Amino acid sequence: MRRSCPDEARVHVDGNNVRAVGFLVLALLICFGAEACGGGGSPGGQNPPPPAFTTVDAPGAGSASGYGTFGVTINGAGDIAGHFIDANGVVHGFIRASDGSIATVDAPGAGTALNLGTNVRAINASGTASGYYADSNDILHSYIRTSNGTLTEFDPPNSIGSDAFCINDNGAVAGGLLDANGRHGFVRGADGTFSVIDPTGTASEVNLVIPSQINSGGAVAGYYSDTNSVYHGFLRDSSGAITILDAPGAGTATDTGTEIADINTGGVIVGAIAVGVVNGVIGTTHSFMRAADGTYTFFDPPQAVSSFTEGINDNGVIAGEYRDGNLVRHGYIRQADGSFISFDEPNAAQVPTTGVNIGTDPRRINLRGEIVGLYSDSAGVRHAFIRQ
């Protein structure tokens, strides 16, 4: 169900790709399509300056279709991180500091063959990053990397492999693991202690567990796939109590359901429901926000036939992506007042979404409203971007 880039490196301990999905659709009568909603401008009649885009290409990134640089995460200081695929198809992590300097991240145990290597998935306020790597046997393992470059590899006790997805500002990490009993989630505390996440209570009832985000209070939000490949959201609070989140209207067939993408400090969750094929659009999804009190709000940018939320900051501003009637992918911002802004990275190919062309694909938004993501150019090469 996940709408991730079809060529993005794997995020499951069993090595399977997360399947690309499409987006969805309810047109809201809200001003949209400009970089600001409503009339007026700045004092003196001057319009605010247009947003600035910075393209980021990691040194050594490949230039073939489907290869290149993938921006996936950003912290409050504007440091971004992700991974790149080199000309040989090997995956490397990267961290770009706000001053523009770029460091390559290669875990010592990472494999160096096609489709193997290191992914950076998250970076916190101190510059500590977390992620995973595939070893020479294509088994995934987790790591954390401090801002001075010290990298510590780890797997939860008794696990066969693991993949860390997120880290909070206190240094707690969450991810997925595989052991002899099946697939679970995990939390690794800042002190190095581990807790297991079993959303259903029984690992044999799930195909995978993806903790998408851990907030500063220690709450973990994510999703899991059951044995029928239906997706369900979950929220694990700081005490370890788990609530299953099946959003109203979510599909119940294979590759449909509820996926959660992010949670902010206030406990507001964003994600999407997948509802299958609607009006011929495969993988149709609707964006949603779940307030801390459990209230759901569903939305799609007005031009959308499908949409997906990717991140929310502590001001309640949401970043996501949508497909228009021509199935071209664009970025969107949903302001805290419910108004929308549509945007495209200026160099993104404006062609229907395929395995080669992904258009503009935002991933995370920080408190300053800076957005990190990736886009594909006319040749299908991936580039990271920052929208400021």
Salt bridges, closest charged atoms under 4 A:
ASP7 OD2 - ARG382 NE 3.16
GLU8 OE2 - ARG121 NH1 3.01
GLU8 OE1 - ARG363 NH2 3.03
ASP14 OD2 - ARG183 NH2 3.34
GLU35 OE1 - ARG387 NH2 2.41
ASP57 OD1 - HIS383 ND1 2.68
ASP86 OD2 - HIS92 NE2 2.79
ASP106 OD1 - HIS92 ND1 2.76
ASP135 OD2 - HIS141 NE2 2.76
ASP138 OD1 - ARG10 NH1 2.57
ASP155 OD2 - HIS141 ND1 2.65
ASP179 OD1 - HIS184 NE2 2.83
ASP198 OD1 - HIS184 ND1 2.61
ASP226 OD2 - HIS232 NE2 2.81
ASP246 OD1 - HIS232 ND1 2.70
GLU259 OE2 - ARG2 NE 3.05
ASP300 OD2 - HIS286 ND1 3.15
GLU310 OE1 - ARG2 NH2 3.42
GLU310 OE2 - ARG3 NE 2.62
GLU321 OE2 - ARG329 NH1 3.67
ASP324 OD2 - HIS330 NE2 2.72
ASP344 OD1 - HIS330 ND1 2.75
ASP361 OD2 - ARG3 NH1 3.53
ASP361 OD2 - ARG329 NH1 3.85
ASP361 OD2 - ARG363 NH2 3.20
GLU370 OE1 - ARG368 NH2 3.04
ASP377 OD2 - HIS383 NE2 2.80
